[in-house]
Amino acid sequence: MGPYPRTSKGKSYILVATDCFSRWTEAYTLGTATTKNITETLEREFFSRFGYPRVCLSDNGPQFVSNDMLSAIERWGAEGWTTPTYHPRANPVERRNQDLKKGLRAALTNGKHTT
């Protein structure tokens, strides 16, 4: 998600990862939303604690359908699935994204974007 106003730590994007079985969701701030930053963050922060997924579901953003992402998904031993274009409800993360955006909007309106 993003870009948002840059934080004091140079972050302006948010990566949201959800375990669809447990519905556990985590959000990570990123300086840039590149495939490399996304895969490294998932491996370091999410998969290191919860294990590699069987399926990696994403929207059709260029960083999620790139050859580097497809290689990473293959390296993880997972299947890569994308949601239909223009149909965000098919992605279970989208509801959490809506809630997160609502909270961010409120925080940014109050000038609290220091993380």
C-alpha positions as CSV (number, residue, x, y, z in Angstrom):
1,M,0.0,0.0,0.0
2,G,1.2,3.5,-0.7
3,P,3.0,5.6,-1.2
4,Y,2.2,7.5,1.9
5,P,4.0,10.6,3.3
6,R,7.6,9.5,4.0
7,T,8.4,8.9,7.7
8,S,11.4,10.1,9.5
9,K,12.9,6.6,8.8
10,G,12.3,7.0,5.1
11,K,9.4,4.6,4.9
12,S,6.4,5.3,2.6
13,Y,4.9,1.9,1.7
14,I,3.2,-0.8,3.7
15,L,3.4,-4.5,3.0
16,V,0.4,-6.5,4.4
17,A,0.8,-10.2,4.9
18,T,-2.0,-12.5,6.1
19,D,-2.1,-16.2,6.9
20,C,-5.4,-17.1,5.4
21,F,-5.8,-20.1,7.6
22,S,-5.5,-18.3,11.0
23,R,-6.3,-14.9,9.6
24,W,-3.2,-13.5,11.4
25,T,-2.2,-10.3,9.7
26,E,1.0,-8.3,10.0
27,A,2.0,-5.0,8.3
28,Y,5.6,-3.9,7.5
29,T,6.8,-0.5,6.5
30,L,9.0,-0.3,3.4
31,G,11.1,2.4,1.9
32,T,10.3,1.2,-1.6
33,A,7.8,-1.3,-2.8
34,T,10.2,-3.4,-5.0
35,T,10.1,-7.1,-5.4
36,K,13.4,-7.4,-3.7
37,N,12.3,-5.5,-0.6
38,I,9.0,-7.4,-0.5
39,T,10.6,-10.9,-0.7
40,E,13.3,-10.0,1.8
41,T,10.8,-8.6,4.2
42,L,8.5,-11.6,3.9
43,E,11.4,-14.1,4.4
44,R,12.9,-12.2,7.3
45,E,9.8,-11.1,9.2
46,F,6.9,-13.4,8.3
47,F,8.1,-16.7,7.0
48,S,11.0,-17.0,9.5
49,R,8.3,-17.2,12.2
50,F,5.4,-18.9,10.5
51,G,7.1,-21.0,7.8
52,Y,6.8,-20.9,4.0
53,P,3.3,-20.8,2.5
54,R,1.8,-23.5,0.2
55,V,0.1,-20.7,-1.8
56,C,1.2,-17.1,-2.2
57,L,-1.9,-15.0,-3.1
58,S,-1.4,-11.4,-4.3
59,D,-3.0,-8.7,-6.4
60,N,-1.6,-8.0,-9.9
61,G,0.8,-5.3,-8.8
62,P,4.0,-5.3,-11.0
63,Q,6.2,-6.2,-8.0
64,F,4.0,-9.3,-7.4
65,V,3.9,-10.7,-10.9
66,S,7.6,-10.0,-11.8
67,N,10.0,-12.8,-12.8
68,D,11.9,-12.2,-9.6
69,M,8.7,-12.8,-7.5
70,L,7.8,-15.9,-9.5
71,S,11.4,-17.2,-8.8
72,A,11.0,-16.4,-5.1
73,I,7.7,-18.2,-4.9
74,E,9.2,-21.2,-6.6
75,R,12.2,-21.1,-4.2
76,W,9.7,-21.1,-1.3
77,G,8.0,-24.2,-2.7
78,A,4.7,-22.4,-3.1
79,E,2.2,-21.8,-5.8
80,G,1.7,-18.3,-6.9
81,W,-1.9,-17.1,-7.4
82,T,-3.2,-13.6,-8.3
83,T,-6.6,-12.2,-7.8
84,P,-8.7,-11.2,-10.8
85,T,-7.9,-7.7,-12.0
86,Y,-10.5,-5.2,-10.8
87,H,-12.0,-7.6,-8.3
88,P,-10.3,-6.9,-5.0
89,R,-12.9,-8.8,-3.0
90,A,-11.4,-12.0,-4.2
91,N,-8.3,-11.2,-2.1
92,P,-8.8,-11.9,1.6
93,V,-6.2,-9.3,2.5
94,E,-8.2,-6.5,1.0
95,R,-10.6,-6.2,3.9
96,R,-7.7,-5.8,6.3
97,N,-6.2,-3.2,3.9
98,Q,-9.4,-1.2,4.1
99,D,-9.3,-1.2,7.9
100,L,-5.6,-0.3,7.9
101,K,-6.1,2.5,5.4
102,K,-8.9,3.9,7.6
103,G,-6.6,4.0,10.6
104,L,-3.8,5.5,8.6
105,R,-6.0,8.2,7.2
106,A,-7.0,9.1,10.8
107,A,-3.4,9.1,12.0
108,L,-2.1,11.1,9.0
109,T,-4.9,13.7,9.4
110,N,-3.6,14.2,12.9
111,G,0.0,14.5,11.8
112,K,1.1,11.3,13.5
113,H,3.3,9.8,10.8
114,T,6.6,9.2,12.6
115,T,7.1,5.5,12.4
